[in-house]
Amino acid sequence: MQQKIVTIKKERLPRIIYNKHPWIFSGAVEKVSYDTKIGDIVFVGDSQGKIFAQAAYNPKSDIRLRVISWNVEESIGTVWLTNKIKEVSENKEKLLNISKLPEDRKNYRLIFSECDNIPGLIIDRYGLIFVIQLQTFFADKRRDIWISIIKKLFNPVAIYERSDVEVRRKEGLRDFPISLLYGEVPADFFIEEDNFNIVIDIPNGQKTGYFLDLKIARKRVEHWCKILDIKYLQNYFGYTGSFNLYAVRSGVEKIEQIESSQQANDIAGRNSKINGFEKNINVVTSDAFDYLSKTKDESVDAIIIDPPSFVKHRDKIQNAFEGYERLNSQAMKKIIKGGLLFTFCCSSYVSEDDFQRILFKSAAMINCEFKILEKIGTDADHYWPVNFPEGRYLQGWILQKM
């Protein structure tokens, strides 16, 4: 069978080969084999016919090629993908020290797209329930393969798809599937995390149902609240309320969760109740900015801010910076002297330097001094390659008001 080859422009080759960044943009492409179809795995080479990579091809995307492997000898098919997912799973379970846990208690990001060399595929594992998100044509075209691999490797109770993400539009995909692909998800489904029972809503919740990426952050909230004997905390954009549980366990007596989604607050309320903390936690359905404006200055011991990304497109980044500055400055104003701010940003467009400038401006706007106690990120299941900084998207900052 004739090879499907995408030829790269000569002047772009040295940088691509040296950097080994998994994204090759449309401007670097010189020629495409006539029979190459969207979502195909292709060989990537130079005008002399020398092949140096294998990639997923999409003529509808600015990211024309997403490199799967720099090893051109590998045969990338179902067997390769099965072995890759198995290898990644075993490694992540070692990294997270969960290999010996019962299978129904393993909760982690199994596959993280390019970070695990499978472009556009997200698999989040909640025990024996697996949630997939297909962000690229390459991943979407192989839906049945992912189902087959998960069934073969993990004997799941259910496989659910949550591909309701805007990034699919950039790939030329026009549908946003949310559906049960295999088995059955229990109506009242919860996971166990750090001795808490946490209800999650896979069909209707945000992302794939739960924020697995905030695992470290939840533990650090518990740590710092305990160290500084925090008693009154406000949690903005609280979603399932998992931060609340860790905060109460640290000794916090009063928590207000402020969340605009009534559905999310219903889940947070249930999580408070099943863990025995309903007397400590009050969930409020409100806009964050509105509630902050009504909160008395210097009255709160600690505030958590974990908003959705303000940066959907790079060309809107300045507007996003202003939004982050306004939100953080309002929160800073409400915190008592010696109190804590836990603030998060979930956009790869915003660097650590960018966000530190945002926090500096936020404090300057209200003439307050804050010290940085700690910077935190994701756990090892959300690792990213050194040659792919776009894989880092979450940053958390813990500050104390002086």
PyMOL commands that set and color helices and strands:
alter all, ss='L'
color gray80, all
select helices_A, chain A and resi 10-19+26-28+78-95+103-105+113-116+137-140+143-154+167-170+212-227+242-250+262-274+288-294+314-334+352-365+380-382+389-391
alter helices_A, ss='H'
color red, helices_A
select strands_A, chain A and resi 5-8+23-25+29-32+41-45+51-57+63-69+107-112+121-126+129-134+158-162+178-183+190-193+196-199+232-236+254-259+281-285+300-305+335-346+370-376+394-401
alter strands_A, ss='S'
color yellow, strands_A
deselect
rebuild
show_as cartoon
